[in-house]
Amino acid sequence: MHAGCHDAPMSDPLEQPAPPSGDQSLRLAGVGLAALAGLLIGVGSLLPWIRSSLEGLPGAFAPTYYGIDLPDGIITLAAAAVVLIGLAVTRLASSPRARRVAAGAVVAGSFVAFAVAGAALVTAPARIEQTAVDDILADLDPAGNATKEQRAEVEDLVTAPLAPGPFVVVGGGLAGIVGGVLLLSWASRSQEPSQVESPLPDRPD
C-alpha cells in the first residue's frame, strides 16, 4: 500500500499586509488636528478682529470690524477652505501621491492663515484705527464738515484694540500645521496596494 500523491494547492495572490496600527494612529491624529484647524480658522475669520471704542461716546458710535470686513480675514477664510478640501482629499484619495499633495495643501493653507493672522495681531490696530476714525466721523458728521482740529480730537479719543478673531485663527493655523505634517508623514509611509504571488511548492516525483 502506498500513499497517493496529492498536488499542493496553488496559492492565491496575496496583498501586502495592512499598515501597522502606528500609522493609523498617525492618520487619526492628523485628521483630528486638521479638522480642528479648518474649524478654528473658518470661525475665527468670521469673528470680530477689531472692536474700536471712542472715549466719552456710546459704543454705538464705535464700529466693530469682523474678519470678513478686512482683506486679512478674506485670505484666512480662503485658507480654511483649502485646509478642509485638502483634508477631504486625504480621506477619499486612494493614491499615496494624491494624499501627499493634499496633506501639503493642509500645511500650506494652515501656514498662510497663521502668517496672515499673526501679522494682523501686530499691524491691524494701527491700520484700522484710521478707518475707525473715518467711520465715526461719517456717523457724527454725515455732511463731512468736520475740521482738521475736530478730526484730531476724534483721533485722540479713538482706540482700536484687538478682538478674539485673529487669536483663534492663529491657534487654528498652528493646529493645521501640526496636523498636516502628521498627515504628510502618514501618506509618505503608505504604499500602493500590490499583488504578490507566493512561490509554488515543488511537485513530488
QUIMO-V121979 format. One record per residue. SS is DSSP state (~ for helix, > for strand, _ for the rest). OMEGA is omega in degrees with one decimal (none if undefined). D_LAST is the distance of its C-alpha to the last C-alpha in Angstrom with 1 decimal. Layout:
BEGIN
SS,OMEGA,D_LAST
SS,OMEGA,D_LAST
END
This chain:
BEGIN
_,-179.7,17.3
_,-178.5,13.7
_,178.4,12.7
_,179.3,11.3
_,178.5,8.6
_,176.8,10.7
_,175.6,10.5
_,-179.3,12.7
_,176.8,16.0
_,-178.4,17.2
_,176.5,20.2
_,174.8,23.5
_,-178.5,25.7
>,174.1,27.6
>,175.6,31.3
_,-177.9,32.7
_,179.2,34.2
_,179.4,37.7
_,-178.3,40.4
_,-175.8,41.6
~,178.2,44.5
~,177.6,46.7
~,178.3,46.5
~,176.3,47.5
~,177.6,50.5
~,-179.5,51.4
~,-178.6,51.4
~,178.5,53.4
~,178.8,56.0
~,179.0,56.3
~,-179.6,56.7
~,-179.4,59.3
~,179.8,61.3
~,177.6,61.2
~,177.1,62.3
~,180.0,65.1
~,179.2,66.1
~,179.4,66.3
~,-177.5,68.5
~,-179.0,70.8
~,-179.6,71.2
~,-180.0,72.0
~,179.6,74.4
~,178.4,76.0
~,-179.6,76.7
~,179.8,78.7
_,173.9,80.6
>,176.4,84.0
>,-180.0,83.8
>,172.7,87.5
>,-179.4,90.3
>,177.7,93.6
>,-179.3,96.8
>,-176.1,100.4
_,175.6,102.8
_,179.8,105.6
_,179.3,104.3
_,-179.6,102.1
~,179.9,98.4
~,179.7,98.6
~,-177.7,100.0
_,-175.0,97.0
_,172.7,93.9
>,-177.7,90.3
>,178.3,87.7
>,-178.3,84.2
~,-177.7,81.1
~,173.0,81.0
~,-174.6,84.7
_,175.1,83.6
~,-179.6,81.3
~,-178.1,79.4
~,177.0,78.5
~,180.0,77.4
~,-178.3,75.0
~,176.8,73.6
~,175.9,73.2
~,178.0,71.2
~,177.2,69.1
~,178.2,68.4
~,178.4,67.1
~,-179.7,64.8
~,-176.6,63.4
~,177.1,62.8
~,177.8,61.2
~,177.8,58.9
~,179.8,58.0
~,-179.3,57.1
~,178.0,54.9
~,178.8,52.9
~,-171.9,52.3
~,-175.2,51.4
_,176.6,49.6
_,-178.6,45.8
_,175.9,45.8
~,179.1,46.2
~,178.1,48.5
~,178.1,50.8
~,179.3,50.9
~,178.4,51.9
~,-179.5,54.6
~,177.3,55.9
~,175.7,56.0
~,177.2,57.9
~,176.6,60.4
~,179.0,60.9
~,-177.4,61.7
~,179.6,64.0
~,179.7,65.9
~,179.7,66.4
~,178.1,67.7
~,179.4,70.1
~,179.7,71.4
~,-177.5,71.8
~,-177.9,73.6
~,179.9,75.9
~,176.9,76.9
~,176.8,77.2
~,179.5,79.6
~,177.7,81.5
~,-177.3,82.2
~,-169.7,84.1
~,-171.9,85.7
~,-178.5,86.1
~,-179.4,89.2
~,-179.2,91.2
~,-173.8,90.0
~,-177.0,90.7
~,179.2,94.0
~,175.9,95.8
~,178.5,94.2
~,177.7,95.4
~,179.3,98.9
~,-177.9,98.9
~,179.7,97.7
~,177.9,100.2
~,178.6,103.1
~,177.8,102.1
~,-177.2,102.4
~,-176.2,105.7
_,-177.5,107.3
_,-178.9,105.8
_,179.1,108.6
_,-177.9,107.3
_,-178.1,110.7
_,178.3,109.5
_,177.4,111.0
~,179.0,109.2
~,178.1,110.9
~,177.8,109.6
~,179.7,106.1
~,178.1,106.3
~,178.4,107.4
~,179.4,104.4
~,179.6,102.1
~,-175.9,103.4
~,-175.5,102.8
>,169.7,99.3
>,-177.5,96.2
>,-179.5,92.6
>,179.8,90.3
>,173.9,86.5
_,-172.4,85.1
_,-171.1,81.6
~,-176.5,79.8
~,177.3,78.8
~,178.2,77.8
~,-179.8,75.4
~,178.4,73.9
~,177.5,73.5
~,177.2,71.6
~,178.0,69.4
~,177.7,68.7
~,179.0,67.6
~,-179.1,65.3
~,178.0,63.8
~,179.4,63.2
~,179.7,61.3
~,178.8,59.4
~,177.3,58.6
~,177.4,57.3
~,177.9,55.0
~,178.8,53.7
~,177.3,53.2
~,178.4,51.2
~,-179.3,49.1
~,179.6,48.5
~,179.0,47.6
~,-176.8,44.9
_,-178.2,43.4
_,172.8,40.5
_,176.4,39.6
_,-178.1,36.8
_,179.5,33.6
>,178.1,30.2
>,179.9,27.3
_,173.6,23.6
_,-177.7,21.4
_,178.5,18.3
_,177.5,15.1
_,176.6,12.4
_,177.6,9.1
_,179.3,6.5
_,177.5,3.7
_,none,0.0
END
